[in-house]
Amino acid sequence: MTERLDGPPDPRGDDGDAVAAGSSPGPRTPSAESAPDPATGTTPDAAGNASDASAGSGTGAAAPPAVPSVATAGPAAPAAAGTPKAPRLGPSPVMAVLFLLPGVVLLGAMVIYPIVYSVFRSLYDAGGENFVGAENYATIFQDASTLTTIRNNLIWVVVAPLLVTTLGLIFAVLTERIRWATAFKLIVFMPMAVSLMASGVIFRLVYEQDPDRGVANAVLSSVRGVFGSGESYPDARPRENDQSPVTAAQGAVVTKGSAKPGQAVLLPLVGVKPADLASAATARPAPPGPGELAGTVWFDFTQGGGGQANQVDGTEKGLAGMTVEAVRGGPGGEVAATAVTEADGTFRLTGLSPGDYTLRLPRSNFEASFNGLSWLGPALITPAIIGAFVWVWAGFAMVLIAAGLSAIPRDALEAARIDGATEWQVFRRITVPLLSPVLLVVFVTMIINTLKVFDLVFVIAPGSVQPQANVIALEMWRVSFGGGGNQGLGSALAIFLLVLVLPFMILNIRRFRRDNQ
């Protein structure tokens, strides 16, 4: 009876009553090891011996019912030795190392090694034989030419990024309101497809002093020609003898005697270059009308000889475009009337009251003609090169800012307009604040580019003014390889430039990480 209630005795004897170490008391849970073999129909016991599932037929006792499994608080049974592991996601570490190795080698050879060697080399003299410590770094702040480069770099950092960012913002905002925005962006961005070396060659020609070759001075000369006064003859002068009716006075030419309305006055000049009169008309006398002073200003010289001094001869040329003034009360008196000579040199002064007048050719007639600005001179060379830099990079700034502008929610802009905000208020208080992250990225990127500028300065600046236009990157090359032969100081300049650029690079990287997060 006891045997029937407690179940059949364990064939292992008394040892089978002991509970395995680490197992929890209670009903035994079936495991994979106790599952019946589908081929033989047997079930292995705890000791690993197979028992027939129908063993009860030999003993005459029915098999005990299966006990349902119950979760226990003890540790789970160990997995079977043949259970496969989960597959690895991604490539193996060996494959990742093989792919990274070429990039790491190039990075070390092209970046890390030059930086480390430059730091080491900057501590030695020009020949690399004697250790000088920080002497090269001290020379940077003591040498006059190097201080000029630092001053120029400061001008670049302050002016160029601000101009590029401002123009890029203006272009990006305005192109939203025009139909041909794509064509305009393409034209503005096109300089980015040109190398800085080629851009320097282009602007070297643009800034030529001669208006016939330099586009900048040709434009300025044309504008001055439209709004300026007439012709000028810087070489013209009166004859220096007593018979000449005119004389020089404080840069101007005045008549020796006075004239009254109704008289004809002759103003002969000499010294004009024949090339300046190649297309001039033949001079002729001008008979005066009632109440007016008339006369002729001409080049009193007959090529090949002949002719009469102080008289208009048939082959002599008139001086067109000269200003003539009628002055009351002597050469320094009040101007009563003004006229400009015609192509044949004639003029007429009308509206004069009766009296004596002195005729004067003001000094503006004898000033050298405007030939533009000296863009490549010492005074304007740095602004000129900055202008070329802005021309190259304005398209880059415009594209980035336009991309940020397209991401601005239009609801905010329309709400401001509905509330009565003007376009300027919408731009200043909504558009610019929302674009501030993009503007900061563009501005910092331009600072990095200005600190590294080399090509434009090297190509545009002539050799005579290159010391006035010098920057740190160009000075580093000049000291090391351009004839200076001092690679110790050149290495110190390279490290100094790296220290200047590094904070802005870190700022940009942190900004990118924040945006990605």
C-alpha positions in Angstrom: 0.0 0.0 0.0 2.8 2.3 0.9 4.5 1.4 -2.3 1.3 2.2 -4.3 0.9 5.6 -2.6 4.5 6.7 -2.8 5.1 5.3 -6.2 7.5 2.6 -7.3 10.9 2.5 -5.5 13.8 4.2 -7.2 16.0 1.6 -8.8 19.0 3.6 -7.6 18.3 2.7 -4.0 18.6 5.1 -1.1 20.9 7.4 -3.0 18.1 8.3 -5.4 16.3 10.0 -2.5 18.9 12.6 -2.2 18.2 15.9 -3.9 20.9 17.1 -6.3 22.9 20.0 -5.1 21.7 23.3 -6.4 18.1 22.0 -7.3 15.1 23.2 -5.5 12.7 20.9 -3.6 9.4 20.0 -5.1 8.2 18.2 -8.1 10.8 17.4 -10.8 10.4 19.3 -14.1 10.8 17.3 -17.2 13.8 18.2 -19.3 15.1 17.5 -22.7 17.0 14.5 -21.3 13.7 12.8 -20.1 11.9 13.2 -23.4 10.9 9.8 -24.9 12.9 8.7 -27.9 10.6 8.6 -30.9 12.6 5.7 -32.4 12.6 3.3 -29.4 9.8 4.6 -27.3 12.1 4.6 -24.2 12.7 7.4 -21.8 16.1 7.8 -20.1 16.0 7.9 -16.4 18.0 10.2 -14.1 21.1 8.0 -14.4 21.0 7.9 -18.2 19.5 4.3 -18.4 16.7 3.9 -20.9 13.4 2.6 -19.5 10.5 1.3 -21.5 7.6 3.5 -21.6 5.4 0.4 -21.2 7.4 -1.1 -18.3 4.3 -1.3 -16.2 3.2 -4.2 -18.2 6.1 -6.4 -16.8 5.4 -5.4 -13.1 1.7 -5.3 -13.3 1.7 -1.8 -11.9 0.4 1.2 -13.9 2.8 4.0 -14.7 2.3 7.1 -12.4 0.7 10.0 -14.1 2.9 12.8 -15.5 3.5 15.6 -13.0 3.1 19.1 -14.6 6.1 21.3 -14.5 6.3 24.0 -12.0 8.6 27.1 -12.1 11.1 27.1 -9.3 13.1 29.8 -7.7 16.4 28.0 -8.3 18.8 28.5 -11.2 17.7 27.4 -14.6 19.0 24.2 -16.0 22.1 24.6 -18.2 21.5 24.7 -21.9 22.4 21.6 -23.9 25.9 21.5 -25.3 24.6 21.3 -28.9 22.4 24.5 -28.8 23.6 27.0 -31.6 24.7 30.5 -30.6 22.9 33.7 -31.9 24.5 34.9 -35.2 26.8 38.0 -35.0 25.5 41.2 -36.4 27.8 43.1 -38.8 31.2 42.2 -40.0 33.8 40.5 -37.9 36.4 42.6 -36.1 39.1 41.3 -38.4 37.2 42.6 -41.4 36.5 45.9 -39.8 40.2 46.3 -39.0 41.1 45.5 -42.6 38.8 48.2 -43.9 40.0 50.8 -41.4 43.7 50.1 -41.9 44.3 52.0 -45.2 42.5 55.1 -43.8 44.4 54.9 -40.5 47.7 54.6 -42.4 47.0 57.5 -44.6 45.8 59.6 -41.7 48.9 58.9 -39.8 51.2 59.5 -42.7 49.5 62.7 -44.0 48.3 64.3 -40.8 49.6 62.9 -37.5 53.2 62.4 -38.6 53.6 65.9 -40.1 52.1 67.5 -37.0 54.4 65.6 -34.6 57.5 66.3 -36.8 56.6 70.0 -37.2 56.4 70.3 -33.4 59.8 68.6 -33.1 61.4 70.6 -35.9 60.1 74.0 -34.6 62.4 73.5 -31.5 65.6 73.5 -33.7 67.4 76.2 -35.6 67.3 76.8 -39.4 69.7 73.9 -40.1 68.0 71.5 -37.7 71.2 70.9 -35.8 71.0 73.1 -32.6 68.2 72.9 -30.1 66.8 76.4 -29.6 63.6 75.6 -27.6 60.9 78.2 -28.0 63.1 80.8 -29.7 61.3 80.3 -33.0 58.0 81.0 -31.4 59.4 84.2 -29.8 60.6 85.3 -33.2 57.1 85.2 -34.6 56.1 88.0 -32.2 59.3 90.0 -32.6 59.9 90.1 -36.4 58.3 93.1 -38.1 57.4 91.1 -41.3 55.8 88.3 -39.2 53.8 90.9 -37.2 52.5 92.3 -40.5 51.2 88.8 -41.5 49.4 88.5 -38.2 47.8 91.9 -38.6 46.7 91.0 -42.2 45.3 87.7 -40.9 43.3 89.6 -38.3 41.9 91.8 -41.0 41.0 88.7 -43.0 39.3 87.0 -40.0 37.2 90.1 -39.2 36.2 91.2 -42.7 36.0 88.3 -45.1 33.7 85.9 -43.1 31.3 88.7 -42.3 31.1 89.8 -45.9 30.7 86.2 -47.2 28.0 85.4 -44.7 26.1 88.6 -45.2 26.2 88.3 -49.0 25.2 84.7 -48.8 22.2 85.6 -46.6 21.1 88.4 -48.9 21.4 86.2 -52.0 19.5 83.3 -50.4 16.6 85.6 -49.2 16.3 87.5 -52.5 16.4 84.4 -54.7 13.2 83.2 -53.1 11.3 86.1 -54.7 12.5 85.8 -58.3 11.5 83.4 -61.1 15.0 82.7 -62.3 16.3 81.7 -58.9 18.0 78.6 -60.2 19.9 80.4 -62.9 21.0 83.1 -60.4 22.2 80.5 -57.9 24.1 78.7 -60.7 25.9 81.9 -61.7 26.8 82.8 -58.1 27.9 79.3 -57.3 29.9 78.9 -60.4 33.2 80.3 -59.0 33.3 77.3 -56.6 34.1 75.2 -59.7 37.2 77.2 -60.3 40.4 76.6 -58.3 41.7 79.3 -56.1 44.9 79.5 -58.3 42.8 80.1 -61.4 40.7 82.7 -59.5 43.9 84.5 -58.6 44.9 84.7 -62.2 41.5 86.0 -63.2 41.6 88.8 -60.6 45.1 89.7 -61.3 43.8 90.7 -64.7 40.7 92.3 -63.3 42.8 94.6 -61.1 45.2 95.8 -63.8 45.9 99.5 -63.6 45.4 100.1 -67.3 41.6 100.6 -68.0 42.1 99.0 -71.4 43.1 95.7 -69.7 41.7 95.8 -66.1 37.9 95.4 -65.9 37.7 97.1 -62.5 39.3 100.3 -63.6 37.5 100.2 -67.0 34.2 100.3 -65.1 35.3 103.1 -62.8 36.7 105.1 -65.8 33.4 104.7 -67.6 31.4 105.8 -64.7 33.6 108.9 -64.2 33.4 109.7 -67.9 29.6 109.8 -67.6 29.4 111.9 -64.5 32.7 113.7 -64.7 33.8 116.8 -66.5 35.1 117.0 -70.1 38.5 116.3 -71.6 41.8 117.0 -69.9 45.1 117.8 -71.3 47.8 117.4 -68.6 50.7 118.4 -70.9 49.1 121.5 -72.3 50.6 124.9 -71.3 50.8 128.5 -72.7 53.8 129.8 -74.6 56.3 131.4 -72.3 56.9 134.7 -74.1 55.5 138.1 -74.0 53.6 137.8 -77.2 51.3 135.0 -75.9 47.8 136.3 -74.9 47.6 133.8 -72.0 49.7 132.9 -69.0 49.8 130.2 -66.3 48.4 131.2 -62.8 48.1 128.7 -59.9 47.6 125.7 -62.1 45.1 127.5 -64.4 45.6 129.5 -67.6 44.2 133.0 -67.7 44.2 135.8 -70.3 46.7 138.6 -69.8 44.2 141.2 -70.7 40.4 141.7 -70.1 37.7 141.4 -72.7 34.2 142.7 -73.1 31.0 141.1 -74.4 31.0 141.2 -78.2 34.8 140.5 -78.5 36.6 137.4 -79.8 39.2 135.9 -77.5 42.0 133.5 -78.6 43.5 131.0 -76.1 46.5 129.2 -77.8 48.2 126.3 -76.0 51.2 124.1 -76.8 52.7 121.0 -75.4 49.9 118.6 -76.3 51.0 115.2 -77.5 50.1 114.5 -81.1 48.7 111.1 -80.2 46.1 112.9 -78.0 44.9 114.9 -81.0 44.8 112.1 -83.6 41.0 112.4 -83.9 40.6 116.1 -83.1 38.8 118.4 -85.5 40.5 121.4 -87.1 40.3 124.6 -85.1 38.5 127.6 -86.5 37.7 131.1 -85.2 34.4 131.9 -83.5 32.8 135.2 -84.3 31.0 136.6 -81.3 27.4 137.5 -81.2 25.7 140.4 -79.5 26.3 140.4 -75.7 28.5 137.4 -75.7 32.2 136.4 -75.4 33.4 133.9 -78.0 36.7 132.4 -78.9 38.8 129.4 -79.6 41.1 127.1 -77.6 43.4 125.3 -79.8 46.8 123.6 -80.2 48.9 126.4 -81.6 51.4 124.3 -83.6 51.7 123.4 -87.2 53.4 120.1 -88.0 56.2 120.5 -90.5 56.6 124.1 -89.8 54.9 127.2 -91.0 51.9 129.0 -89.5 51.7 132.1 -87.4 52.0 132.1 -83.6 48.8 133.1 -81.7 46.7 132.8 -84.8 44.4 129.9 -85.9 46.0 128.3 -88.9 44.2 125.9 -91.3 45.8 122.7 -90.1 46.0 123.3 -86.3 43.7 121.2 -84.1 41.0 122.4 -81.7 41.0 121.3 -78.0 37.5 119.9 -77.4 35.9 119.5 -74.0 37.8 122.2 -72.2 36.0 124.4 -69.6 36.2 128.1 -70.0 35.1 130.6 -67.3 34.4 134.3 -67.6 35.6 135.9 -64.3 34.6 139.4 -63.2 37.1 141.4 -61.2 40.4 139.7 -62.1 41.6 136.1 -62.1 40.5 135.5 -58.6 37.1 137.1 -58.9 33.6 135.8 -59.3 32.7 133.4 -62.1 30.0 135.1 -64.2 29.6 132.4 -67.0 31.0 129.0 -68.0 31.2 127.2 -71.3 32.7 124.0 -72.7 34.6 124.0 -76.0 33.2 122.3 -79.0 35.0 119.7 -81.1 36.7 122.5 -83.1 37.8 124.3 -79.9 35.2 127.1 -80.1 33.2 128.4 -77.2 30.5 131.1 -76.4 29.8 132.7 -73.1 26.3 134.2 -73.0 24.2 136.1 -70.5 27.0 138.5 -69.6 26.3 142.0 -68.3 28.4 144.8 -69.8 31.9 145.1 -68.2 35.4 143.7 -68.3 36.0 140.0 -67.9 39.1 137.8 -67.6 38.8 134.4 -69.3 40.2 131.5 -67.4 40.9 127.8 -68.2 40.5 126.2 -64.7 43.1 123.7 -63.4 40.8 120.8 -63.9 41.5 121.0 -67.6 45.1 120.2 -67.0 44.8 117.4 -64.4 45.7 113.9 -65.5 42.7 111.9 -66.6 41.3 109.3 -64.2 42.8 105.9 -65.0 41.2 104.0 -62.1 42.5 103.0 -58.7 45.8 101.3 -58.0 44.2 98.0 -56.8 47.5 96.2 -56.7 49.3 99.0 -54.7 50.3 98.7 -51.1 47.2 100.6 -49.8 44.5 98.5 -51.6 46.1 95.1 -52.1 44.5 93.4 -49.0 41.0 94.7 -49.7 41.4 93.7 -53.4 42.3 90.1 -52.5 39.5 89.9 -49.9 37.2 90.9 -52.8 38.4 88.0 -54.8 37.9 85.6 -51.8 34.3 86.9 -51.4 33.6 86.3 -55.1 34.7 82.7 -54.8 32.9 81.8 -51.5 29.7 83.8 -51.7 28.0 81.0 -53.7 28.9 78.4 -51.1 27.4 80.5 -48.3 24.3 81.2 -50.4 23.6 77.5 -51.0 24.0 76.5 -47.4 21.8 79.4 -46.1 19.2 78.7 -48.8 19.0 75.1 -47.6 18.4 76.3 -44.0 15.9 78.9 -45.3 13.8 76.2 -47.0 13.6 74.3 -43.6 12.0 77.3 -41.8 8.3 76.7 -41.1 6.2 79.0 -43.2 3.5 79.2 -40.6 5.7 81.4 -38.4 6.4 83.8 -41.3 2.7 84.0 -42.4 1.5 84.5 -38.8 3.9 87.4 -38.4 2.7 89.0 -41.7 -1.0 88.5 -40.6 -0.2 90.2 -37.3 1.0 93.3 -39.3 4.8 92.8 -39.3 6.7 94.4 -42.2 9.0 92.3 -44.3 12.0 93.9 -42.6 10.6 92.9 -39.2 9.9 89.4 -40.4 13.4 89.1 -41.7 15.1 90.6 -38.6 13.0 89.0 -35.9 12.0 85.6 -37.3 14.1 84.6 -40.3 17.5 85.5 -39.0 17.0 84.0 -35.5 15.8 80.7 -37.0 18.7 80.7 -39.4 21.3 81.4 -36.7 22.6 77.8 -36.5 23.3 77.8 -40.2 24.8 81.3 -40.2 27.1 80.2 -37.4 28.3 77.2 -39.3 29.0 79.3 -42.4 30.7 82.0 -40.4 33.0 79.5 -38.6 33.8 77.7 -41.8 34.8 81.0 -43.5 37.1 81.8 -40.5 38.9 78.5 -41.0 39.3 79.2 -44.7 40.6 82.7 -44.2 43.2 81.5 -41.7 44.4 79.1 -44.3 44.3 81.4 -47.4 47.4 81.1 -49.5 46.7 80.8 -53.2 44.9 84.1 -53.8 47.6 86.1 -52.0 50.4 84.4 -53.7 49.0 84.9 -57.2 47.3 88.3 -57.0 49.8 90.3 -55.1 52.8 91.5 -57.2 56.2 90.8 -55.8 56.8 94.4 -54.9 53.8 94.6 -52.6 53.6 91.0 -51.4 55.2 91.9 -48.0 52.2 94.3 -47.4 49.7 91.5 -48.4 51.4 88.6 -46.6 49.5 86.2 -44.5 50.6 83.4 -42.1 50.3 80.5 -44.5 52.2 82.4 -47.2 54.9 83.5 -44.7 55.3 79.9 -43.6 56.0 78.8 -47.2 58.2 81.8 -47.9 60.3 81.3 -44.8 60.7 77.5 -45.3 60.9 77.0 -49.0 60.6 80.4 -50.8 64.1 81.5 -50.3 64.2 81.9 -46.5 65.7 78.5 -45.8 64.6 78.6 -42.1 62.5 75.5 -41.6 62.6 75.9 -37.9 60.8 79.2 -38.0 58.5 77.8 -40.8 57.6 74.8 -38.6 56.8 77.2 -35.7 54.5 79.2 -38.0 52.8 76.0 -39.1 52.1 75.0 -35.5 51.0 78.6 -34.7 48.5 78.4 -37.6 47.3 75.0 -36.4 46.7 76.5 -32.9 44.6 79.3 -34.4 42.5 77.0 -36.6 42.0 74.2 -34.0 39.4 76.0 -31.7 37.2 76.8 -34.7 37.3 73.2 -36.0 36.4 71.9 -32.5 33.5 74.4 -32.4 32.2 73.2 -35.8 32.5 69.5 -34.8 30.6 70.1 -31.6 27.9 71.9 -33.5 27.5 69.1 -36.0 27.2 66.6 -33.1 24.6 68.6 -31.4 22.6 68.9 -34.6 22.8 65.2 -35.2 21.6 64.4 -31.6 
